[in-house]
Amino acid sequence: MKSPKGLRNSIAGISLLFVAQCGHNGTVSDPTSPGNNQGIVTTQEGSVTVQSYAGGRDSLPAVSFADLAALAKGNTDFACDIYRKFSDANSGNTFISPYSMSLALAMTWAGARGQTESQMASTLHFTLDQSRLHPAFDALDLSLKSRAAKDGFDLNIVNQLWGEKTFHFLPDFLKTESVSYGASLRLLDFLNNPDASRVTINSWVSDRTQSRIQDLIPQGAITAGTVLVLTNAIYFNAQWADTFRKEDSYSQAFYGESDSVAAVFMHREGTCKYDSGADCSALEMQYKGSEISMLIILPNPGKMAAVESALSSDFLSALEGALQSRAVWVGIPKFKFGTASISLKNMLSALGMAVAFSDTADFSGIDGFRDLFIQDAIHKAFVSVDERGTEAAAATAVMVGTSSLAFPPPVPFTANRPFIFLIKDNATGTVVFMGKIVSPVVEG
């Protein structure tokens, strides 16, 4: 059982979720109070209240090449770890965005402290401390976006926080989210309208992914106990540097482990980076602009398990280092599919961050109390590969909430018999009016 000072939040991608209800010790805090600002400004977007850091996002973060390299290596190692978990849990097609998950979880990690912080860092392969990791994510994100703008492919990466409107979040936490992730806090009514809030968040994700990711958060995932939802959404659309001709696409057999199916394969001859080894062959195909590429790893018969087991940043680095440009006759199947919304809770717990999902979690960096924990983290993805190029989208949501045991059930109170009432000044205790109702008549 969790004490009122003992719950915490964590996680995230294409989207993350957080949840909030009442203030601590039974009080309702006012997140828009001037005394809470400390650089946090409150604005209105229609009927929605938005909070963000007055300075906005840091568009020129001072980050060393070494820090960027450490972040990229850690993200790749986490990508390989979480891919194996998905592959183990699913015998069919698999597609995820580890970068979306890393982003969402990094945003959550900003509020983690103590053992929760260290477990998350180990699981996510974060080797930089808080003061260096968040600016590094900022620099990496800005770099990806700048290359997309220069080379004419679509890459939209967006983050957003959604908070219970009566909950108070620490200004330093909101500042980190604004400065390094460009994420403002939009206040919703999780307490009274959790499902309407879910629909609002799902609509935002759909809009940011060209409608490819819909209904990310399933019904019932947001409750009256939710205080914060942290979301990430990614949309990618790029043309091959050398497109395939449709007249060179035709049906042929695709061989599975025990049978074969007919599939439409695209074909072309061209110069690609290629290598073949004892366990697998590898091919790298460039997208237009040559800033982004697709790396295909083709295990030799019976070697899939060995290759999956070996996956790591070092393995991929060695593999890419062995690739050499040569003429290749390429044949790859067209494919297009989306995944269902998948919970990451058990996978992330198994990878080493179980405490973040428990009642001993420490996310005091979010609200100043140890009363939050990660309720769940959800991921959903879509991919389409054809003769023109690739379209892909993903979202991650991390849901953070308070322990249901931290708040007692409501006490019934029905004034259905004579009662006394007072009208008083709260600051001084002065009773301005006082009376008694014996019969609640309505006159005039």
Phi, psi and omega per residue, in radians:
M1 nan 2.489 -3.053
K2 -1.771 2.334 3.076
S3 -1.323 2.871 3.129
P4 -1.042 -0.236 3.104
K5 -1.926 0.434 -3.026
G6 -2.188 0.187 -3.133
L7 -1.818 2.746 3.133
R8 -2.554 2.943 -3.072
N9 -2.031 2.703 3.010
S10 -3.083 2.582 3.033
I11 1.937 -3.052 -3.105
A12 2.902 -2.347 -2.791
G13 1.444 nan nan
I14 nan -0.064 -2.923
S15 3.110 2.531 3.062
L16 -2.283 2.652 -3.118
L17 -2.159 2.490 3.009
F18 -2.315 2.670 -3.122
V19 -2.331 2.546 -3.129
A20 -2.489 2.618 3.031
Q21 -2.225 -1.857 -3.057
C22 -1.522 2.948 3.006
G23 -1.231 3.055 -3.072
H24 -1.338 2.703 3.118
N25 1.014 0.528 3.054
G26 1.453 -0.031 -3.126
T27 -1.625 2.779 3.070
V28 -1.862 2.088 -3.117
S29 -1.575 2.683 -3.125
D30 -1.838 1.799 -3.073
P31 -1.212 -0.239 -3.116
T32 -1.726 0.067 -3.141
S33 -1.078 2.321 -3.135
P34 -0.944 -0.548 -3.125
G35 -1.196 -0.278 -3.124
N36 -1.642 -0.113 -2.923
N37 -1.179 -1.171 -3.119
Q38 0.869 0.860 3.142
G39 1.669 -0.111 3.113
I40 -1.592 2.166 -3.134
V41 -1.820 2.585 -3.130
T42 -2.025 2.214 3.128
T43 -2.277 2.989 3.100
Q44 -2.024 2.305 2.973
E45 -2.068 1.622 -3.009
G46 1.167 -2.150 3.140
S47 -1.614 -0.008 -3.059
V48 -1.740 2.293 3.047
T49 -1.504 2.315 -3.083
V50 -2.153 2.336 3.073
Q51 -2.060 2.401 3.106
S52 -2.753 2.895 3.139
Y53 -1.314 2.366 -3.050
A54 -1.048 -0.563 -3.113
G55 -1.335 -0.233 3.133
G56 1.251 -2.907 -3.091
R57 -1.325 2.540 3.069
D58 -1.419 1.892 -3.091
S59 -1.515 -0.112 3.115
L60 -2.389 1.097 -3.110
P61 -1.151 2.400 3.126
A62 -1.471 1.679 -3.073
V63 -2.255 2.326 3.138
S64 -1.354 2.771 3.071
F65 -1.078 -0.631 -3.133
A66 -1.095 -0.708 3.120
D67 -1.170 -0.718 3.097
L68 -1.089 -0.732 3.131
A69 -1.128 -0.702 3.129
A70 -1.137 -0.710 3.120
L71 -1.129 -0.801 -3.123
A72 -1.089 -0.733 3.127
K73 -1.127 -0.780 3.131
G74 -1.106 -0.741 3.110
N75 -1.070 -0.676 3.142
T76 -1.184 -0.706 3.098
D77 -1.118 -0.699 3.072
F78 -1.137 -0.701 3.117
A79 -0.989 -0.763 3.137
C80 -1.177 -0.697 3.118
D81 -1.088 -0.861 -3.052
I82 -1.282 -0.538 3.050
Y83 -1.047 -0.780 -3.139
R84 -1.057 -0.682 3.119
K85 -1.109 -0.751 3.106
F86 -1.142 -0.751 -3.119
S87 -1.114 -0.701 3.126
D88 -1.139 -0.584 -3.063
A89 -1.504 -0.149 -3.011
N90 -2.459 2.117 3.136
S91 -1.475 -0.164 -3.122
G92 -1.699 -2.748 3.123
N93 -1.083 2.516 3.134
T94 -2.250 2.359 3.023
F95 -2.656 2.230 -3.119
I96 -2.483 2.934 2.972
S97 -2.083 1.616 3.104
P98 -1.047 -0.534 -3.139
Y99 -1.163 -0.679 3.070
S100 -1.068 -0.757 3.116
M101 -1.110 -0.802 -3.130
S102 -1.041 -0.733 3.126
L103 -1.085 -0.878 -3.094
A104 -1.093 -0.695 -3.123
L105 -1.283 -0.566 3.067
A106 -1.136 -0.684 3.090
M107 -1.098 -0.652 3.105
T108 -1.239 -0.705 -3.127
W109 -1.029 -0.437 3.118
A110 -1.017 -0.445 3.131
G111 -1.764 0.013 -3.086
A112 -1.468 2.573 3.118
R113 -2.443 2.820 3.038
G114 1.072 -2.414 -3.096
Q115 -1.105 -0.608 3.104
T116 -1.064 -0.767 3.136
E117 -1.095 -0.799 -3.083
S118 -1.220 -0.675 3.113
Q119 -1.143 -0.743 3.124
M120 -1.120 -0.750 3.137
A121 -1.041 -0.743 3.138
S122 -1.140 -0.797 -3.136
T123 -1.108 -0.731 -3.075
L124 -1.526 -0.035 -3.118
H125 1.060 0.706 3.033
F126 -1.486 1.914 3.138
T127 -1.729 -0.139 3.092
L128 -1.661 2.635 3.089
D129 -1.365 3.065 -3.055
Q130 -1.005 -0.688 -3.058
S131 -1.198 -0.348 -3.109
R132 -1.905 -0.507 -3.069
L133 -1.208 -0.798 -3.075
H134 -1.128 -0.765 3.029
P135 -1.078 -0.581 3.121
A136 -1.154 -0.718 3.055
F137 -1.075 -0.702 3.108
D138 -1.041 -0.846 -3.120
A139 -1.111 -0.726 3.136
L140 -1.120 -0.784 -3.132
D141 -1.088 -0.797 3.139
L142 -1.131 -0.623 3.118
S143 -1.145 -0.774 3.113
L144 -1.065 -0.757 -3.120
K145 -1.167 -0.650 -3.125
S146 -1.166 -0.647 3.111
R147 -1.206 -0.633 3.105
A148 -1.108 -0.747 -3.140
A149 -1.127 -0.652 -3.091
K150 -1.273 -0.659 -3.006
D151 -1.782 0.044 2.970
G152 1.366 0.361 2.999
F153 -1.867 2.802 -3.112
D154 -1.583 2.187 3.016
L155 -2.535 1.812 -3.098
N156 -1.983 2.025 -3.131
I157 -2.119 2.039 -3.072
V158 -2.344 2.581 3.132
N159 -2.228 2.602 3.138
Q160 -2.699 2.404 3.012
L161 -1.785 2.541 3.102
W162 -2.276 2.097 -3.048
G163 -2.152 2.625 3.022
E164 -1.090 2.298 -2.959
K165 -1.194 -0.313 3.123
T166 -1.687 0.022 -3.029
F167 -1.674 2.535 3.132
H168 -1.802 2.162 3.101
F169 -1.865 2.479 -3.117
L170 -1.126 2.356 3.126
P171 -0.975 -0.656 -3.132
D172 -1.115 -0.638 3.097
F173 -1.151 -0.820 3.131
L174 -1.120 -0.596 3.113
K175 -1.121 -0.796 3.122
T176 -1.033 -0.768 -3.127
E177 -1.124 -0.683 3.134
S178 -1.250 -0.837 -3.014
V179 -1.213 -0.775 -3.026
S180 -1.711 -0.336 -3.080
Y181 -2.173 -0.025 3.142
G182 1.102 0.445 -3.039
A183 -1.807 2.095 3.005
S184 -1.587 3.020 3.122
L185 -1.940 2.029 3.083
R186 -1.757 2.194 -3.049
L187 -1.586 2.226 3.140
L188 -2.172 3.013 -3.133
D189 -1.796 1.290 3.093
F190 -1.123 -0.623 -3.029
L191 -1.085 -0.797 -3.064
N192 -1.796 -0.428 -3.096
N193 -2.373 1.105 -3.084
P194 -1.084 -0.694 -3.079
D195 -1.291 -0.613 3.065
A196 -1.107 -0.631 3.084
S197 -1.148 -0.703 3.093
R198 -1.039 -0.766 -3.140
V199 -1.104 -0.695 3.111
T200 -1.076 -0.793 -3.132
I201 -1.160 -0.768 3.124
N202 -1.071 -0.641 3.106
S203 -1.134 -0.703 3.098
W204 -1.080 -0.777 -3.139
V205 -1.103 -0.768 3.131
S206 -1.051 -0.779 3.141
D207 -1.079 -0.649 -3.080
R208 -1.443 -0.132 -3.141
T209 -2.109 0.453 3.124
Q210 0.947 0.644 3.104
S211 1.170 0.210 3.136
R212 -1.360 -0.483 3.098
I213 -1.981 1.831 3.131
Q214 -2.060 2.611 3.097
D215 0.946 0.812 3.121
L216 -0.980 -0.896 -3.081
I217 -1.612 2.029 -3.106
P218 -1.243 2.788 3.131
Q219 -1.033 2.361 3.134
G220 1.592 -0.172 -3.113
A221 -1.287 -0.493 3.040
I222 -1.805 2.251 -3.096
T223 -2.187 3.130 3.091
A224 -1.165 -0.242 3.109
G225 -1.595 -0.010 -3.141
T226 -1.363 2.421 3.115
V227 -2.058 -0.423 -3.077
L228 -2.643 2.379 3.029
V229 -2.165 2.179 -3.090
L230 -2.015 2.094 -3.026
T231 -2.111 2.543 2.967
N232 -2.252 2.447 3.082
A233 -2.350 2.420 3.138
I234 -2.283 2.340 3.044
Y235 -2.267 2.312 -3.086
F236 -2.339 2.354 3.081
N237 -2.614 2.029 -3.078
A238 -2.497 2.601 3.112
Q239 -1.643 2.527 3.049
W240 -1.045 2.570 3.015
A241 -1.074 -0.682 3.029
D242 -2.151 1.832 -3.080
T243 -1.282 2.801 3.076
F244 -1.578 2.494 3.059
R245 -1.449 2.329 -3.106
K246 -1.079 -0.540 -3.133
E247 -1.220 -0.221 3.086
D248 -1.698 0.166 3.087
S249 -1.725 2.292 3.141
Y250 -2.730 2.905 -3.055
S251 -1.397 2.411 2.999
Q252 -2.691 3.024 -3.028
A253 -1.370 2.425 2.982
F254 -2.000 2.103 -2.995
Y255 -1.674 2.087 3.051
G256 -1.539 -2.900 -3.112
E257 -1.201 -0.581 -3.062
S258 -2.253 -0.127 -3.136
D259 -2.679 -3.057 3.110
S260 -2.343 2.689 3.096
V261 -2.324 2.738 3.084
A262 -1.473 2.389 3.118
A263 -2.473 2.686 3.083
V264 -1.496 2.067 -3.129
F265 -1.802 2.434 3.007
M266 -1.639 2.505 -3.094
H267 -2.355 2.525 2.957
R268 -2.901 2.727 3.040
E269 -1.856 2.350 -3.136
G270 -3.022 3.113 3.125
T271 -1.564 2.141 3.126
C272 -2.393 2.845 2.989
K273 -1.466 2.295 -2.985
Y274 -2.555 2.625 2.990
D275 -2.713 2.654 3.109
S276 -2.332 2.289 -3.114
G277 -2.291 -2.934 -3.073
A278 -1.179 -0.587 -3.065
D279 -1.814 -0.435 -3.051
C280 -2.820 2.880 2.933
S281 -1.963 2.739 -3.124
A282 -2.448 2.518 -3.127
L283 -2.411 2.350 3.088
E284 -2.036 2.154 3.117
M285 -2.013 2.331 -3.079
Q286 -1.534 2.540 2.922
Y287 -1.585 2.872 -3.116
K288 -0.916 2.261 -3.095
G289 1.705 -0.305 3.082
S290 1.024 0.460 3.034
E291 -1.687 -0.402 -3.119
I292 -2.238 2.503 -3.135
S293 -2.459 2.869 2.995
M294 -1.919 2.204 3.066
L295 -1.812 2.089 3.111
I296 -1.853 2.153 3.089
I297 -1.870 2.057 -3.083
L298 -1.940 1.705 3.129
P299 -1.081 2.502 3.020
N300 -1.175 2.763 -3.121
P301 -0.866 2.234 3.119
G302 1.413 0.062 -3.059
K303 -1.895 0.079 -3.098
M304 -1.007 -0.828 -3.107
A305 -1.077 -0.695 -3.127
A306 -1.167 -0.714 -3.139
V307 -1.192 -0.784 3.136
E308 -1.069 -0.679 3.139
S309 -1.144 -0.560 -3.074
A310 -1.465 -0.217 -3.044
L311 -0.991 2.229 3.072
S312 -2.906 3.016 3.104
S313 -1.103 -0.650 3.132
D314 -1.184 -0.715 3.115
F315 -1.080 -0.812 -3.115
L316 -1.176 -0.654 3.104
S317 -1.092 -0.757 3.118
A318 -1.153 -0.697 3.139
L319 -1.100 -0.822 -3.132
E320 -1.174 -0.558 3.110
G321 -1.171 -0.429 -3.131
A322 -1.502 -0.229 -3.106
L323 -1.163 2.441 3.099
Q324 -2.332 2.510 3.127
S325 -1.222 2.289 3.084
R326 -2.817 2.871 3.100
A327 -1.256 2.253 -3.089
V328 -2.336 2.393 2.970
W329 -1.612 1.863 -3.006
V330 -1.631 2.327 2.991
G331 -2.379 1.964 3.126
I332 -2.336 2.539 -3.118
P333 -1.325 2.571 2.946
K334 -1.274 2.517 3.061
F335 -2.664 2.694 -3.118
K336 -2.774 2.086 3.105
F337 -2.830 2.807 3.061
G338 -2.174 2.692 3.109
T339 -1.705 2.820 2.995
A340 -1.369 2.885 3.026
S341 -1.157 2.171 -3.031
I342 -2.098 2.310 3.072
S343 -1.304 2.346 3.107
L344 -1.696 -0.044 -2.986
K345 -0.968 -0.940 -3.083
N346 -1.184 -0.661 -3.141
M347 -1.125 -0.817 -3.125
L348 -1.186 -0.637 3.084
S349 -1.093 -0.759 -3.136
A350 -1.155 -0.482 3.122
L351 -1.403 -0.147 2.996
G352 2.194 0.088 -3.125
M353 -2.051 0.754 -3.100
A354 -1.083 -0.568 -3.067
V355 -1.101 -0.497 -3.128
A356 -1.126 -0.428 -3.128
F357 -1.693 0.074 -3.037
S358 -1.879 3.022 -3.140
D359 -1.400 0.090 3.018
T360 -1.817 0.143 3.140
A361 -1.083 2.626 3.119
D362 -2.195 1.711 3.038
F363 -2.007 0.729 -3.093
S364 -1.156 -0.244 3.062
G365 -1.242 -0.183 3.122
I366 -1.571 -0.780 -3.031
D367 -2.299 -0.031 3.136
G368 1.572 -0.049 -3.117
F369 -2.244 2.753 3.066
R370 -1.660 1.088 -3.063
D371 -2.201 0.252 -3.103
L372 -2.130 2.644 3.060
F373 -2.641 2.833 3.116
I374 -1.390 2.095 3.093
Q375 -1.321 -0.749 3.114
D376 -2.959 2.850 2.992
A377 -2.296 2.323 -3.009
I378 -2.178 2.457 -3.128
H379 -2.344 2.537 3.103
K380 -2.585 2.529 -3.058
A381 -2.554 2.840 3.127
F382 -2.535 2.506 3.079
V383 -2.569 2.513 3.058
S384 -2.449 2.167 3.131
V385 -2.144 2.112 3.118
D386 -2.457 -2.909 -3.057
E387 -1.081 -0.539 -3.089
R388 -1.364 -0.755 -3.077
G389 2.959 -2.432 -3.028
T390 -2.405 2.358 2.984
E391 -2.094 2.307 -3.125
A392 -2.566 2.600 3.122
A393 -2.631 2.666 3.109
A394 -2.780 2.778 3.078
A395 -2.600 2.595 3.111
T396 -2.290 2.433 3.100
A397 -2.302 2.304 3.079
V398 -1.986 2.190 -3.124
M399 -1.816 2.150 3.134
V400 -2.052 2.374 -3.104
G401 -2.550 3.112 3.090
T402 -1.739 2.695 3.118
S403 -1.108 2.345 3.103
S404 -1.132 -0.361 3.138
L405 -1.431 -0.204 -3.089
A406 -1.344 -0.305 -3.110
F407 -2.149 2.101 3.142
P408 -1.198 2.720 3.112
P409 -1.111 2.703 -3.121
P410 -1.088 2.484 3.109
V411 -1.579 2.203 3.140
P412 -1.164 2.379 3.072
F413 -2.479 1.959 3.119
T414 -2.211 1.996 -3.109
A415 -1.432 1.263 -3.070
N416 -1.852 0.477 3.053
R417 -2.680 2.960 -3.079
P418 -0.900 2.445 -3.113
F419 -2.582 2.757 3.099
I420 -1.767 2.543 3.079
F421 -2.447 2.628 -3.127
L422 -2.248 2.588 2.959
I423 -2.068 2.024 -2.980
K424 -2.362 2.826 3.057
D425 -1.493 2.088 -3.052
N426 -1.183 -0.611 -3.071
A427 -1.186 -0.684 -3.056
T428 -1.896 -0.260 -3.076
G429 1.440 0.065 -3.116
T430 -1.138 2.206 3.083
V431 -1.463 1.991 -3.113
V432 -1.553 -0.709 3.085
F433 -2.368 2.682 3.105
M434 -2.671 2.511 -3.133
G435 -2.828 -3.073 3.108
K436 -2.472 2.411 3.068
I437 -1.891 2.059 3.060
V438 -1.777 -0.638 3.105
S439 -2.491 2.001 -3.036
P440 -1.330 1.247 3.114
V441 -1.364 2.713 3.047
V442 -2.123 1.905 -3.089
E443 -1.753 2.742 3.048
G444 1.189 nan nan
